[in-house]
Amino acid sequence: MRVVELDNVSFSYGSTLVLDSITFSVEKGDLLGMIGPNGAGKTTLFSCMLGLLGGYRGTIRMFGEDIRGNNRLFQRIGYIPQRMSIDSNFPATVEEIVSLGITKQKKASDEERIAGALETVGLLPLKERRIGELSGGQQQRVLIAKAIVNEPELLILDEPATGIDLETQNRFYALLRELNEKQKITMIWSSHDLDAVNKLASRVACVNRSMFFHGQTHEFFENPDLLKAYSESSMQAHMHMHDHDHEH
């Protein structure tokens, strides 16, 4: 079953074309690693897929249905945005943050579901701690717990491991693998960590305004021409980066 289908999706900010005719699909159970240089449009693409930006051209289907005007589809999706810094004085507890992810009614009590999500990410003992007291890696896992408390069928992660140390990243990647393999959550995960994408993802989509490559992970990483073209486009994007770009 196809969980996600994009057909010819384009998006412009004013006269600047940010996404150009993007077409790809994600099968149930896939762990799709989405790579592309800074400013390549990945965050914009996610915003379109999550119904946050409506002005795109083309068609986006989730679970076989067009997302336009179909908000209940989004209850089946968990989203982890790019890393935000959380003020150390922020008064909410870990438990309260995770509870914000609950949107649909389930038979199990909310408390059980929150505990289950925190158990999955290994933070149950810290449920009463203030979120601001946790390390960056722990905060990131709280956001994952918030995203999975609804038992989503699809998880979209936007560069979730940026700025956390290597050991924490490795634990984080192990958690992603477990969610994908054991809980059978389909994932779309954007990352600059090509090494991690090579190890974890079943398929790769390389986006640089248009779709540069979409296919099996090994096809991308075993093809020196693709890797070379990718690194060249990343270098160019790096040199063209400006602070006022829409995407960073």
Phi, psi and omega in degrees: 000139177274124179274323182226136172223123173247132182234107174057047184274125177233152179211138178234142165262108185059235182265003181268116179282117184261324177234132186236103173051057180277123177230123172194167177223158179234124180275156177304132178090351178294150165240098185268120175269122181255120182239161180164153183295166173304140179078010183281350178103008184297316181293322176298318179300314179298319181297323176294315183294332182267007178076013182276335176239119185263350190274023183279158172258154182099191186233136173239123177244137172240133179052036176084359182239145177296134183282344183298126178064023186229061191297336184293341177299329186288343176292344181266006185238134171258145183227132175240108184286175176303150186305128177249149175271138183253127182301132185295343178266002182300125192284348187290144175274166177307314181300318181294319179298314182296325182295336179295340181281350185279115179241335184245147183285135176231163179294317181296146180294152180304320182301318179296320182292321178296315180298319180298317181294319180291326176299315181302319182267003174076029182237014184305319181297343184259016191298335182264000179286151173289139184300325182293345180273351185274160175288165179304317181294323179291319178301320180298320180290329175297319180293329175292317179301319179298323182285335184257359184295335177276003186053060183290156176270340181225136178239128177247122184238123183257099180043057189287341188257012180294133173079012172246151189292166190300315182297317179295320177300315182297321177295320180297315180294323178297322178295317178301316181299319181295317179297322182287315187276317185273316182268359175058035177275126175287141184226145167236121191226118178266140184204152172264357185271087185300325181298314179294319179299317180300320183284323193259321192282143174275330178222159181232138169239127179250116184246128168220081188070309171247174182278114187272327178199142171212120181175196181296145182305314185295330180297323181286310188283344178264005183249102185300328181294318179296315181298320181295314180298321180296312184292327177294318181292327178294319180297316181297316181298323181296320182286335182266359187294137175233155182295331186267011176299155177294330185238141173222000000 
